[in-house]
């Protein structure tokens, strides 16, 4: 039986209601399972039909499954005078025509049919646009907000609990029911509701520049006399190639193309023999409104879009409301060199600025055809104003590619061969100079007399946190502004910050949605459907790499050309350094370079390998700062020297190396004994191409980029790699083999890719893999397949599909026979170098090299020691010397302890008298009557601390005096120490292990295919086998 209840507004953010206690209680007490999804609530207003104002006499809504809190409070109170309440969302209630406090009859329906399909439509175009942006979210949360649908009734859906979408139910199946329940099997369709579109034939000029479009038949708003009207774009006088000398008493003068005057004469508006100048009216057209600077939101109707797409239509709509005060009279002169549709304003007009679009109107009346006084014609040859040159060095090839592409596209636009925007993508790592390159390209096209492009620069990184709807509005505004001032160049800097690629473990819904919104406006196909006249717009974007952008951008072919900005080579770094230093010298009056010792930019370029253009600018700034600090006490000029650059490089980390963990080594070639042939090959592979880059650049041969160091354990493979990298001045990344392995599928390959990306960012860099056989064994012997996938990834990165540039790969192993043979072929690990057991002469060199770090007597016989250490590896010899050094230390400690005991016996007992400390206070808190005196225990504690301090001082002074008197002997390693240690030290590799490894290495050298035969069990050489 229906019950009366009063509506209470509560922000539920759904199309559901909370039931009163009188209805909720019986549902709760039933033993049968009644879900809220199976119950519909019928609300019937109790007001008479005359007061419904056209509203429906009943409304079907869903139930949240909750009880009304206000009704529960009423139930707990003792008053029975008021009705129970039904809680409903206020916005949804307003859409249904309810007001807070309305009394309704509440009934529950259990037998409504389940809908097969429901057809709806948005109430407004705004609802449709919001639904388009959040379609997936609405689809996943609709059933939690809407349970019932009734014909011609509104249902509301909230997006993320903030934005409401209003839908009206049109029909449903089965159509015989008055209302239906929604379920997971219900098909819900929403009819699109777009904004009113303008007639393209009347309001859009296809394939023509709206600035250059003229309408000779356009009439004046104040007179029906014949007139000639055209739309012109105001060019800055600075981009014109001739100097325009105009007398100051002529007022405002407009320079246009002579062809425009010819058209006016053909229309009969000017006599054939009229002067080349005439008087006309000029009026500025309002450009698109910037949503960031507007106090009110930008208009969303189609008229605003049509205004932007075709400025000539704006003149027609504004003619009826034109005010005479907005019109200025100017003199018009035809000048060779001004393009059609362009004008240059001299003298200025109120409100008209550079790049504005204005309407120029000349009509046949008493003023317009008056003969103007003679004006010096600027068509005569004058000194040509030189365009500004860019201040970039080392990027001439990239600038040429960018300028040629843009110039070619503008020429195709002029010929009508292409339609829609064209894109150019400039990629490069951080600090490579992408922004400077695109700005220099745009500036050159702005000065190009055949283009005079308008430049709109946008730094996308400033808008990464903006909501999607705001970004959609901004995208539209930027496109509208570029169309208004075209031909235009629209620069999107740092585009990957907003339209980045989708990540595996992150929510990429926002990125994908923003990419679709971006492509719907700027891609050729989508933009052409919405607004056919999108020509003469070139989109230039910058990103770190093409893979950093969303894949949809590559699939759309928006960017017709991709230009990669590589790190500057040695010659480019030299040019950049010279130019930046020269710029600093010109900016600072007291800064100079010593004429006797000028800066060697070739040497500086060699020492700045891997620096980007931004790094070089920062380095010069630091060097200038060092020079100023050094000369701070002098009044003379500051002299910039090479020492300042050396000081500036201390603790300076280039952008590419920041947050990249690099290993540093302090070893030198002198610290390594033996391995002469291996050292020579390492220097030839790593040091020579860097030191003599100019010579190797002319070599047609492919340089070696991978080396395998194999040999006996402890023979210096890792030490040799780190020392070679340090001596060659390269960056060094060391990887232990097991660090890359992961049990999860794809994680190991990702670790390998990340390592190579780090090395590419730090190039020139050496990537060192220790224990290489643990991560690159022969494929097919791993039951899990982890190492097989790692090997495949290494093959791809080293020389398969991508190759290496500026990254050297060093691998070390003691079992080269276990490494997959594909990695040992030329092009990957080109050369295999053996780190053999040291010979007698090499053992002597190793011992002498290690004596640089420990004190050793000159009486030690290294030849005898080398003979006695047969079978010792390099690590064993190092351990031998270090153990001998420990023997010396232990011996010295024993001697010092014995001498200390003797001195104690000679000194006897310490009979230093006890010092009594007296406390005296002067002023301060001690004189306060309320202060408490120190206790006896506190005074004794202070006395003990003073005595300890005094005794420490006496012991220190006594020790200093003893050190000054006592002449301690120098502790060195002597023969007896080495003999003692040699008796207790054995080689770490047994003779049997050496023999087994020798056979493996001999077989490895003779057969590089990797198909090694299985030797007898007694030989101890075998293949790796995985247990299944």
C-alpha angles and dihedrals in degrees: 000000000000117000130207117244138165122239115246119191114230125162099249096151092216144079091255134098137216113237126228120255094254090064098032094054098060090046090053094047094054116103094212118090109254113175123201088237090067098051127080124194120220115206115193119184114232093210116110116264091252090065097049093086093214096315122140113266091230138029129202117213137162131249124244093208090243134108123243108261093208090050090050090053089050091049091054093049124085095231117099098177098099132060127251117259137239113207117220135166110266096223093049091046091051090053089053092049098252127137128205111272096026113146115231138173112246120209133171123224121199103171106059112136122248111253119239093194137000125197118205140165132205117255094225137015088249089062090051093050092049090048091052091053095047102031096131094047092049091048092053096045104034097098091051090059105031125043105156134045125194127183115270091001127127123243123188130210124191122215113217088339093289114071122055124215115199119208131180120213111234102176143333142195123274087044095188093073123086091220137003138206121240122230139167090274095054116111110220117195126188119201113221118249110195130180122268110279125214120239105267092211093056104033107029127061107211119223097353134107106251090212092058095042113108130188111206091183095060112118130214116258092228100038138032092212117125112276141173117225129180137166117238135183117228112235122200112254089231093070094054112105096221132060111246112212108192126172111248094229094065095075119210116005127187121205114206138165115287087230090069091058090049090055090050091053091048089053088056094242093118128040114248091242096044121129120270090250130064139165121257141166121253125196129178118233117220112251124218114297117252107235091206093057101034119102091211125046114267116265113267100197123109093249092073091054092048090051091056096044094051118022091186089070089055090061092055093051093046097048093083094053098038116138120211091226091066094059122086128192116230137173114245122212128182113231129181112239097041111113124230112272093024133098138183118218120211121185095024134252123227111262095006116115136174116294092017120138113236136181115235113199128181119179132182105261139117094284106039098061099040113129110255123217119265113280123192104259113236091204091089115097112278132170106289115238108237115233116240115268122224120250096220124119130200096018102086093121093051093047091050092052093049095046093046092051094049093044091049092050093049089051090052090049090052090052092047092238096129136032132199130035122311124215135215120189121201114193133186141129123278113296095015092122102254094146093049092049096052092044091050090049092050092046091053091051090048089059093042105114090215095054117018090189123201113234124218113181120193125180102210093194089074092063103047094110097046119114118258094248091052091050090049089055091047093049089053092048093050091049092046092050092049090050092048094054099033143185078070142166113214112199119199107188120198093008092167090067089071107022097040127158121272115265125219099233101030136079106262098177094106093048093049092047093049090049091053091049090049094049092046088064105031108030116099097239099044096039091048092057094051100040118006094195100074097122126124092044121115119190115209117188133179127210138158091249140343090249090057090068125079113276091236089069092058092045092053093056089222091144105060094185133029120201118192119209108213124202110273116268124222095279092046092049089052091053093046093050093048092049095046092048091048090050090051092050091052093048097048117055096196095049120095142155121241107257091205093054108025121188115275101223091181091060091044091051090052092052093049099061110159095020119135125217091264091050091053091051090050091047092053090048091052091047091052089049091051090050092051092049090050092049097039093111095050128078094209125095121290112255118208112215139174089256089064090057091050090051090047091056092058108108091353112140118194118230093252092056099047113114089008112122106229127180119226126203130200095196123115135197088261090061091063122075124200125354090102096160093047091049091050092053092048092051090048092051101039110020105038098055089051098042096042099031094147092058096044091047089066093051114105091205124098111251121235111256105169133056133179118211111199130168148108119325113271096019095120106265095140093038091051093051096050092045094049092051093049093048092048093051095238130139115257130213116179121198126188110217101238091050091078099050119099131172094226118091111256096009094099093049090048090053090053092049091048091051092053091046090054090050092048090051090051097043134181080058140146116222108204120196113195119198088017093176090067094064102028107042123151111294119249098040097087116086092199095048093224097123091041090060091045090054091049090051091049091051091052095048098042102049111327114094102338111028127195132283118189093347121110121197121214120182128187128197141149093213109052091164090070095056118100109263094226090068091054096057121105112280095041115045094001099180134033116207123196119221097202131194108278119259123222093273092045092049089055090051091049092051092048091048092053092049088072089078101041130050111251132174118252088229093071112117105223093182092059090044091051091052092049094051099060109154094024118131125217091265091051091053091050091050089049092057094043092051089050089052089053089053089056091049094050090048091051092049091054093051093049092050092051093050091047092055091051092052090051092053091050094050096048122193120349105252097179107149118243113259117225115214119211119203120219122171125202116198120311124095092328091075093055111109090220095054119105121234121242115263123240091252092054092050091050090050091054091049091052092052092050092050091050091051092048094049091048090053091050092049090049093051090046092051091049091052091048091050090050092051100037116078106209117207119242113256113225138161110261135185094265091056092051093046091050092050093043091059090057098040125084130182114272091224118059122224091249091054091049091051092048093049091046090058091047092051092047091052091045093054094047095047119032095173092093092230094120117175119240107254124213117287091248090062092062094219117123147144126263111263126191119214112231 
